[in-house]
Amino acid sequence: MKNPNSLVARRQAPLGPLYRADPAKALSYKEVRTRYAGTTDAVHGTVFPTGFPRFAWDYGIDDTVGGFDDLPNPGHLLCAALAACMDSTVRMIADRLGVRIERLEVEVNGDADVRGCLAMSRSVRPGFRQLQCRLDLELDPGVDPQVGAMLVRQAEKLCVTLDTLRNGTPITVDFEVPDPAQTEPDTAAVQTGPAA
C-alpha cells in the first residue's frame, strides 16, 4: 500500500539510489554544544544545536539534586528526543502508506534514583532506571487493522532514538583540561630589565 501523494515518498525517492551508490552519503552527523563562560550559576545552562543559530534550549537542574526545578532538565531533553523521534517516525510511515492519522500523542516518562548521581551509593546507577514510551494513536476508521499494526511495528523498528537507547550505542567522553603550568607565560622569554 503506497500513497501516490506522499510528501515523504517524494522527498525520499532520490535517497535510495544515492545511498546505494555512495553509502558514506547516508551518514547523518548531529552536534550540539553548551557554552559556559562563568556568567551563570551552576544549575542553569543552554544547549545550542550546531547549524541552527537561532535556536537554543535553556535547561535547569532538578530540585532533587540541588537545582531549582524551574526549567526542563537534561532528563526532559532525553525524553523529548525519544518522543519527537517516535512521533515523526509514525507520521512519516503513515504518510508513505497513505494512512490518515486522526490523533497521535506520544508520552515518554521514566525515573532515575538520584542517589546515583549524588554519589551516595555505588550500587545505584546515575542513569534512568527505566523509560516508557506510550503512543496514543487513532487512525482513520477506514484503515485496515493489519495496516495499522504494520505501521506500529515499523515505527518501533525504525525509530532512531529508540534504537539508540535500546542498543547501548557506544559513547566516548574526552575532557580537554589544560595544565595550568602550561598556560602561564614563558618567564624565560619575558624581559624584566632594559634591553642590552
PEBELJO-V439675 format. One record per pair of residues at least 24 apart in sequence whose C-alpha atoms are under 10 Angstrom apart, sorted by sequence separation. I is the first residue (numbers start at 1). J is the second residue. D is the distance in whole Angstrom. If there is no record, write none. Layout:
I,J,D ; I,J,D
//
This chain:
32,56,10 ; 34,58,10 ; 42,66,10 ; 43,67,6 ; 44,68,9 ; 82,106,9 ; 83,107,6 ; 84,108,10 ; 108,132,6 ; 109,133,7 ; 42,67,9 ; 43,68,8 ; 44,69,10 ; 82,107,9 ; 83,108,6 ; 107,132,8 ; 108,133,4 ; 109,134,9 ; 43,69,9 ; 44,70,9 ; 45,71,10 ; 80,106,10 ; 82,108,7 ; 83,109,9 ; 107,133,6 ; 108,134,6 ; 43,70,10 ; 44,71,8 ; 47,74,10 ; 80,107,9 ; 81,108,9 ; 82,109,10 ; 106,133,7 ; 107,134,5 ; 108,135,9 ; 43,71,10 ; 44,72,10 ; 45,73,10 ; 79,107,9 ; 80,108,7 ; 106,134,6 ; 107,135,6 ; 44,73,9 ; 79,108,6 ; 80,109,9 ; 105,134,8 ; 106,135,5 ; 107,136,8 ; 133,162,9 ; 43,73,10 ; 78,108,9 ; 79,109,7 ; 105,135,6 ; 106,136,6 ; 78,109,10 ; 79,110,8 ; 104,135,7 ; 105,136,5 ; 106,137,8 ; 76,108,9 ; 104,136,6 ; 105,137,7 ; 76,109,9 ; 103,136,8 ; 104,137,5 ; 105,138,9 ; 75,109,9 ; 76,110,9 ; 103,137,6 ; 104,138,6 ; 131,165,9 ; 75,110,9 ; 102,137,8 ; 103,138,5 ; 104,139,9 ; 75,111,9 ; 101,137,7 ; 102,138,5 ; 103,139,7 ; 75,112,9 ; 101,138,6 ; 102,139,5 ; 103,140,9 ; 100,138,9 ; 101,139,5 ; 102,140,6 ; 100,139,6 ; 101,140,6 ; 102,141,9 ; 99,139,7 ; 100,140,5 ; 101,141,10 ; 99,140,7 ; 100,141,9 ; 100,142,9 ; 101,143,9 ; 99,142,9 ; 100,143,8 ; 99,143,7 ; 90,135,10 ; 94,139,9 ; 98,143,9 ; 99,144,9 ; 86,133,9 ; 90,137,9 ; 101,148,10 ; 86,134,10 ; 87,135,8 ; 99,147,8 ; 64,113,10 ; 65,114,7 ; 82,131,10 ; 86,135,9 ; 99,148,8 ; 64,114,7 ; 65,115,9 ; 82,132,10 ; 83,133,7 ; 87,137,10 ; 97,147,9 ; 64,115,9 ; 82,133,8 ; 83,134,9 ; 97,148,10 ; 62,114,10 ; 65,117,8 ; 66,118,10 ; 75,127,9 ; 79,131,8 ; 83,135,9 ; 99,151,9 ; 65,118,7 ; 75,128,8 ; 79,132,9 ; 94,147,10 ; 64,118,10 ; 79,133,9 ; 94,148,9 ; 97,151,8 ; 93,150,10 ; 94,151,7 ; 93,151,7 ; 94,152,9 ; 92,151,10 ; 93,152,9 ; 91,151,9 ; 90,151,7 ; 93,154,8 ; 94,155,9 ; 89,151,10 ; 90,152,7 ; 93,155,7 ; 89,152,10 ; 90,153,10 ; 92,155,9 ; 90,154,8 ; 91,155,9 ; 89,154,9 ; 90,155,5 ; 93,158,9 ; 89,155,6 ; 90,156,9 ; 88,155,9 ; 89,156,8 ; 87,155,9 ; 89,157,10 ; 90,158,9 ; 86,155,7 ; 89,158,7 ; 90,159,8 ; 85,155,10 ; 86,156,8 ; 89,159,6 ; 88,159,9 ; 89,160,9 ; 86,158,9 ; 87,159,9 ; 85,158,10 ; 86,159,6 ; 85,159,6 ; 86,160,8 ; 84,159,10 ; 85,160,7 ; 86,161,8 ; 83,159,10 ; 85,161,6 ; 86,162,8 ; 82,159,8 ; 84,161,9 ; 85,162,8 ; 82,160,9 ; 83,161,9 ; 81,160,10 ; 82,161,5 ; 83,162,9 ; 81,161,7 ; 82,162,6 ; 81,162,9 ; 82,163,10 ; 79,161,10 ; 82,164,10 ; 8,91,9 ; 9,92,9 ; 78,161,9 ; 82,165,9 ; 8,92,6 ; 9,93,9 ; 12,96,10 ; 7,92,9 ; 8,93,8 ; 6,92,9 ; 8,94,9 ; 9,95,8 ; 10,96,9 ; 6,93,10 ; 8,95,6 ; 9,96,6 ; 78,165,10 ; 6,94,9 ; 7,95,7 ; 8,96,6 ; 9,97,9 ; 6,95,6 ; 7,96,8 ; 8,97,10 ; 5,95,9 ; 6,96,5 ; 3,94,9 ; 4,95,10 ; 5,96,8 ; 6,97,8 ; 2,94,10 ; 3,95,7 ; 4,96,8 ; 5,97,10 ; 6,98,7 ; 2,95,9 ; 3,96,5 ; 4,97,9 ; 5,98,8 ; 2,96,6 ; 3,97,5 ; 4,98,8 ; 1,96,8 ; 2,97,5 ; 3,98,4 ; 1,97,6 ; 2,98,6 ; 3,99,8 ; 1,98,7 ; 2,99,9 ; 1,99,9 ; 1,147,9
//
